[in-house]
């Protein structure tokens, strides 16, 4: 019950209803000592618009998945004495940074709100009708005609969130991703010794100090063999890795782990099967839960099999974390240089 307010949703459907324009007014001027006043009906106000805006204080589409409808205000009708009606209130719907907006019926991408403040006009308000004063002419000096306001636009969209983070933590269930996130940041994901504790992606800020200051870490729920085909949490969470600029592969090397080398091969295989581009994202390999000699031996065996350097850490004890920090700083600087040169690979 207590989780209801913080539930994570990375998909939602939203119906945007822009406001209707106000009707124009038909009015004739009434003044003392003026026998035949001219037309003075004002215009109706335009209907309000519906916007989407990416905001960093939003982390889920849960609220929208419950709200489902965003309705802007209607324009007010015009009045006599050339008074125009008030415009309808706009509606700004905040969404997390990284939200993609797709047309519900056709599925085409309308916008990718991948930066703070990115804004999309989803439905435009209807135009207010003209009052009868607009129709006065030399041949028709007392028109009674006025216009009705126009209906606002309606649009149904599907929202899909892809988390935006600097570092993505990937690994099999129970590889130690949530524990590492808790250790490095102020995030408080649920941690327990059984698979699929993490059902929602979690974000945390890793304060590194000058000159880099901080990085955003994303704890991606544990993958399983066949995730690229939709098994387990599958595509639902693999997509959250797509926007991370660098990956940390976590492999359990404790005595409880059956085969760390096979575990690493599963993750690499699933990333390559899901997206060859994603598999080429810069990455570091971490041996987790290394707290005794057996763990160190397993980490060395993993390094030999993978053919790349392996960082041995223990998030619980705290060993290896300073070395991880230095390696990440070095890798991040290398990543920036590689991005400038238009290439990426393992760091």
C-alpha positions as CSV (number, residue, x, y, z in Angstrom):
1,X,0.0,0.0,0.0
2,X,2.8,2.4,0.9
3,X,4.4,2.0,-2.5
4,X,1.5,3.4,-4.4
5,X,2.8,7.0,-4.4
6,X,6.2,6.1,-5.7
7,X,5.3,3.4,-8.2
8,X,7.3,3.5,-11.4
9,X,5.8,3.5,-14.9
10,X,7.7,3.8,-18.1
11,X,4.7,3.8,-20.4
12,X,1.4,5.7,-20.4
13,X,-1.3,6.8,-22.7
14,X,-2.5,10.4,-22.7
15,X,-5.5,12.0,-24.3
16,X,-4.9,15.7,-24.9
17,X,-8.0,17.9,-25.2
18,X,-7.4,21.5,-26.2
19,X,-9.9,24.2,-25.2
20,X,-12.7,25.3,-27.4
21,X,-12.6,28.9,-28.6
22,X,-15.2,31.3,-27.2
23,X,-18.1,32.5,-29.3
24,X,-18.0,36.0,-30.7
25,X,-20.6,38.5,-29.4
26,X,-23.4,40.1,-31.3
27,X,-24.1,43.5,-29.7
28,X,-25.2,46.9,-30.8
29,X,-23.9,50.0,-29.0
30,X,-26.5,51.6,-26.6
31,X,-25.8,55.1,-25.6
32,X,-27.9,58.0,-24.4
33,X,-28.8,60.4,-27.2
34,X,-27.5,57.9,-29.8
35,X,-30.5,56.6,-31.8
36,X,-28.6,54.0,-33.8
37,X,-25.4,52.7,-32.2
38,X,-23.0,50.7,-34.3
39,X,-22.1,47.0,-33.7
40,X,-19.7,46.5,-30.7
41,X,-19.6,42.8,-30.2
42,X,-16.2,41.6,-29.2
43,X,-14.3,38.5,-30.2
44,X,-14.3,35.2,-28.3
45,X,-11.0,34.1,-26.6
46,X,-8.9,31.3,-28.0
47,X,-9.0,28.0,-26.3
48,X,-6.1,26.9,-24.2
49,X,-3.3,24.6,-25.5
50,X,-1.9,21.4,-24.1
51,X,1.9,21.0,-23.8
52,X,4.3,18.4,-22.6
53,X,7.5,19.5,-20.9
54,X,10.5,17.5,-19.8
55,X,11.3,18.2,-16.1
56,X,14.2,16.8,-14.1
57,X,12.0,16.5,-11.0
58,X,9.9,13.9,-12.7
59,X,11.1,10.3,-12.7
60,X,8.1,8.3,-13.7
61,X,5.0,8.3,-15.9
62,X,2.9,6.9,-13.1
63,X,0.8,10.1,-12.5
64,X,0.0,10.4,-16.2
65,X,-1.0,6.7,-16.3
66,X,-3.6,7.4,-13.7
67,X,-4.7,10.8,-15.0
68,X,-5.0,9.7,-18.7
69,X,-6.6,13.0,-19.8
70,X,-5.1,16.5,-20.0
71,X,-7.8,19.1,-20.7
72,X,-7.1,22.8,-21.4
73,X,-9.5,25.6,-20.6
74,X,-12.2,26.9,-23.0
75,X,-12.0,30.5,-24.3
76,X,-14.6,32.9,-22.9
77,X,-17.2,34.5,-25.2
78,X,-16.8,38.0,-26.4
79,X,-18.9,40.9,-24.8
80,X,-20.4,44.2,-25.9
81,X,-18.4,47.4,-26.0
82,X,-15.7,45.6,-28.0
83,X,-14.6,43.5,-25.1
84,X,-12.8,40.3,-26.2
85,X,-13.3,37.1,-24.2
86,X,-10.4,35.8,-22.0
87,X,-8.2,33.1,-23.5
88,X,-8.5,29.6,-22.1
89,X,-5.9,28.3,-19.6
90,X,-3.1,26.3,-21.1
91,X,-2.2,23.0,-19.5
92,X,1.5,22.0,-19.0
93,X,2.0,18.3,-18.4
94,X,5.4,17.5,-16.8
95,X,7.1,14.3,-18.0
96,X,10.5,12.8,-17.1
97,X,13.5,13.8,-19.2
98,X,13.9,11.0,-21.8
99,X,10.2,10.6,-22.6
100,X,9.4,9.7,-26.2
101,X,6.0,10.8,-27.6
102,X,4.4,8.5,-30.2
103,X,1.1,8.9,-32.1
104,X,-1.3,6.4,-30.5
105,X,-2.9,5.3,-33.8
106,X,0.0,5.1,-36.2
107,X,3.0,4.7,-33.8
108,X,5.2,7.3,-35.4
109,X,7.5,9.3,-33.2
110,X,6.3,12.9,-32.6
111,X,9.1,14.1,-30.3
112,X,11.9,12.9,-28.1
113,X,12.0,15.0,-24.9
114,X,15.6,14.1,-24.0
115,X,16.7,17.3,-22.3
116,X,15.4,19.4,-19.5
117,X,12.9,22.0,-20.6
118,X,12.2,20.3,-24.0
119,X,8.6,21.2,-24.8
120,X,6.0,19.9,-27.3
121,X,2.7,21.5,-28.3
122,X,0.4,18.4,-28.2
123,X,-3.0,20.0,-29.0
124,X,-3.7,23.6,-30.1
125,X,-6.7,25.4,-28.7
126,X,-9.6,26.4,-31.0
127,X,-9.8,29.9,-32.5
128,X,-12.2,32.3,-30.8
129,X,-15.1,33.4,-33.0
130,X,-15.3,37.0,-34.3
131,X,-17.9,39.4,-32.9
132,X,-20.3,41.3,-35.1
133,X,-18.2,44.4,-35.0
134,X,-15.8,42.6,-37.3
135,X,-18.4,42.4,-40.0
136,X,-19.3,46.1,-40.3
137,X,-18.9,47.6,-43.7
138,X,-20.0,50.5,-45.8
139,X,-22.9,48.4,-47.1
140,X,-23.7,46.7,-43.9
141,X,-23.3,49.1,-41.0
142,X,-25.4,47.1,-38.5
143,X,-24.4,43.5,-38.9
144,X,-25.9,41.0,-36.5
145,X,-23.7,38.2,-37.7
146,X,-21.0,36.7,-35.4
147,X,-18.9,33.5,-35.4
148,X,-19.0,30.5,-33.1
149,X,-15.7,29.5,-31.5
150,X,-13.8,26.6,-33.1
151,X,-13.3,23.3,-31.3
152,X,-9.8,22.6,-29.9
153,X,-7.6,19.9,-31.3
154,X,-7.6,16.4,-29.7
155,X,-4.7,14.0,-29.8
156,X,-4.1,10.6,-28.2
157,X,-0.4,9.7,-27.7
158,X,1.6,6.9,-26.1
159,X,4.5,8.0,-23.9
160,X,7.5,5.8,-23.5
161,X,10.3,6.7,-21.0
162,X,13.9,5.8,-21.6
163,X,16.0,6.8,-18.6
164,X,18.8,9.3,-19.3
165,X,21.9,8.5,-17.2
166,X,25.7,8.7,-17.4
167,X,26.4,5.2,-16.1
168,X,24.1,2.2,-16.4
169,X,24.6,-0.8,-14.0
170,X,23.8,-4.1,-15.8
171,X,24.1,-7.6,-14.6
172,X,22.1,-10.8,-13.8
173,X,19.7,-10.7,-10.9
174,X,21.4,-10.4,-7.5
175,X,24.7,-9.3,-9.1
176,X,25.0,-6.4,-6.5
177,X,23.8,-3.5,-8.6
178,X,21.4,-2.0,-6.0
179,X,23.9,-2.4,-3.2
180,X,26.5,-0.5,-5.3
181,X,24.1,2.2,-6.1
182,X,23.3,2.6,-2.4
183,X,27.0,2.7,-1.5
184,X,27.9,5.3,-4.1
185,X,24.8,7.6,-4.0
186,X,22.0,8.7,-1.8
187,X,19.5,6.4,-3.6
188,X,17.7,3.8,-1.5
189,X,16.7,0.9,-3.7
190,X,15.4,-2.2,-2.1
191,X,18.2,-4.8,-1.5
192,X,17.8,-8.5,-0.6
193,X,19.5,-11.8,-1.4
194,X,17.0,-13.0,-4.0
195,X,16.6,-12.4,-7.7
196,X,14.4,-9.5,-9.1
197,X,14.4,-7.4,-5.9
198,X,14.7,-4.5,-8.3
199,X,11.6,-4.3,-10.4
200,X,12.0,-0.6,-11.2
201,X,15.0,1.3,-12.5
202,X,16.6,3.5,-9.8
203,X,18.6,6.7,-10.4
204,X,21.3,8.1,-8.1
205,X,23.8,10.9,-8.1
206,X,27.4,9.9,-7.6
207,X,29.3,12.9,-6.2
208,X,32.8,12.6,-7.5
209,X,34.2,16.1,-6.8
210,X,36.1,18.4,-9.1
211,X,36.6,18.5,-12.0
212,X,33.8,16.1,-12.9
213,X,31.6,16.9,-9.9
214,X,28.9,14.2,-10.4
215,X,27.5,11.4,-12.6
216,X,24.0,10.0,-12.8
217,X,23.9,6.3,-12.2
218,X,21.0,4.0,-13.3
219,X,20.4,0.7,-11.6
220,X,18.8,-1.4,-14.4
221,X,16.7,-4.4,-13.2
222,X,18.5,-7.8,-13.5
223,X,18.6,-9.3,-16.9
224,X,18.2,-13.0,-17.6
225,X,19.1,-15.2,-20.6
226,X,16.5,-14.5,-23.3
227,X,15.8,-11.0,-22.2
228,X,16.5,-9.7,-25.7
229,X,13.6,-11.9,-26.8
230,X,11.3,-10.4,-24.2
231,X,11.8,-13.0,-21.4
232,X,11.7,-12.0,-17.8
233,X,11.7,-8.2,-17.6
234,X,13.0,-8.2,-21.2
235,X,12.5,-5.2,-23.5
236,X,10.6,-3.4,-20.7
237,X,13.9,-2.5,-19.1
238,X,16.5,-3.2,-21.7
239,X,15.5,0.1,-23.4
240,X,16.5,2.0,-20.3
241,X,20.1,1.1,-21.0
242,X,20.0,2.6,-24.4
243,X,20.5,6.2,-23.2
244,X,23.3,5.5,-20.8
245,X,26.6,6.8,-22.1
246,X,28.7,4.1,-20.4
247,X,28.0,0.7,-18.8
248,X,29.3,-1.0,-15.7
249,X,28.9,-4.8,-16.1
250,X,28.6,-6.4,-12.6
251,X,29.3,-10.1,-12.2
252,X,28.8,-11.9,-8.9
253,X,32.1,-13.6,-7.9
254,X,31.1,-14.7,-4.5
255,X,31.0,-18.4,-3.3
256,X,27.3,-18.4,-4.0
257,X,27.7,-17.6,-7.7
258,X,27.6,-20.7,-9.8
259,X,29.6,-19.6,-12.8
260,X,30.8,-16.0,-13.1
261,X,32.3,-16.5,-16.6
262,X,29.0,-17.9,-17.9
263,X,27.1,-15.0,-16.2
264,X,29.3,-12.4,-17.9
265,X,28.8,-14.2,-21.3
266,X,25.0,-14.1,-20.8
267,X,25.0,-10.3,-20.3
268,X,27.2,-9.7,-23.3
269,X,25.1,-12.0,-25.4
270,X,21.8,-10.3,-24.4
271,X,23.1,-6.8,-25.1
272,X,24.5,-7.8,-28.5
273,X,21.2,-9.5,-29.4
274,X,19.1,-6.6,-28.3
275,X,21.2,-3.9,-29.9
276,X,24.7,-4.3,-31.5
277,X,25.1,-0.5,-31.1
278,X,24.4,-0.8,-27.4
279,X,26.9,-3.7,-27.0
280,X,29.6,-1.4,-28.4
281,X,28.8,1.3,-25.7
282,X,31.9,2.0,-23.6
283,X,31.9,-0.4,-20.6
284,X,33.9,-1.5,-17.5
285,X,33.8,-5.0,-16.0
286,X,33.3,-5.3,-12.2
287,X,33.7,-8.5,-10.1
288,X,31.3,-7.9,-7.2
289,X,31.1,-9.4,-3.7
290,X,34.9,-10.1,-3.7
291,X,35.5,-10.5,0.0
292,X,37.9,-13.5,0.3
293,X,40.6,-15.3,-1.6
294,X,38.1,-17.5,-3.4
295,X,36.4,-14.3,-4.7
296,X,39.7,-12.9,-5.9
297,X,40.5,-16.2,-7.6
298,X,37.2,-16.0,-9.4
299,X,37.8,-12.4,-10.4
300,X,41.2,-13.4,-11.9
301,X,39.5,-16.2,-13.8
302,X,36.9,-13.9,-15.1
303,X,39.5,-11.4,-16.3
304,X,41.4,-14.1,-18.1
305,X,38.2,-15.4,-19.8
306,X,37.0,-11.9,-20.8
307,X,40.4,-10.7,-21.9
308,X,39.8,-7.3,-20.3
309,X,40.8,-5.7,-17.0
310,X,38.4,-6.6,-14.1
311,X,37.8,-4.4,-11.1
312,X,37.3,-6.5,-7.9
313,X,35.0,-4.7,-5.4
314,X,32.8,-5.3,-2.4
315,X,30.0,-2.8,-1.9
316,X,29.3,-4.2,1.5
317,X,32.8,-4.0,2.9
318,X,33.8,-1.0,0.7
319,X,36.9,-2.5,-0.8
320,X,37.8,-1.5,-4.4
321,X,35.5,1.5,-4.5
322,X,38.2,4.1,-4.5
323,X,39.9,2.3,-7.4
324,X,36.5,2.2,-9.1
325,X,36.2,5.9,-8.8
326,X,39.6,6.6,-10.3
327,X,38.9,4.1,-13.1
328,X,35.6,5.7,-13.9
329,X,37.1,9.2,-13.9
330,X,39.8,8.0,-16.3
331,X,37.3,6.2,-18.5
332,X,34.9,9.2,-18.6
333,X,37.7,11.5,-19.8
334,X,38.5,8.9,-22.5
335,X,34.9,8.7,-23.4
336,X,34.6,12.4,-23.9
337,X,37.6,12.3,-26.2
338,X,36.2,9.4,-28.1
339,X,32.9,11.1,-28.6
340,X,34.6,14.1,-30.0
341,X,36.3,11.8,-32.5
342,X,33.0,10.0,-33.2
343,X,34.0,6.5,-31.9
344,X,33.1,4.4,-28.8
345,X,34.3,1.0,-27.4
346,X,35.3,-0.7,-24.2
347,X,37.3,1.6,-21.9
